[in-house]
């Protein structure tokens, strides 16, 4: 198992869940990457390199506060990218 940031998985899941609610935002690959970068820079990474660490990281992924923080960060990313898409 290599180094993995589980916060990135949560942010990607949240983005995929809510992007249909934002028809005025572009979700091309470049804009999606910009949204993810903005969101991830606002959140603390949760890294794991062992099976035990992976289990703890996955349990934390389901925490409501972790998902709420990810949602706020993704929404901020969508807002910024919608105003200034770089594609």
Secondary structure, 3 states (H helix, E strand, C coil): CCCEEHHHHHHHHHHHHHHHHCCCCCCCHHHHHHHHHHHHHHCCCCEECCHHHHHHHHHHHCCHHHHHHHHHHHHHHHHHHHHCCCC
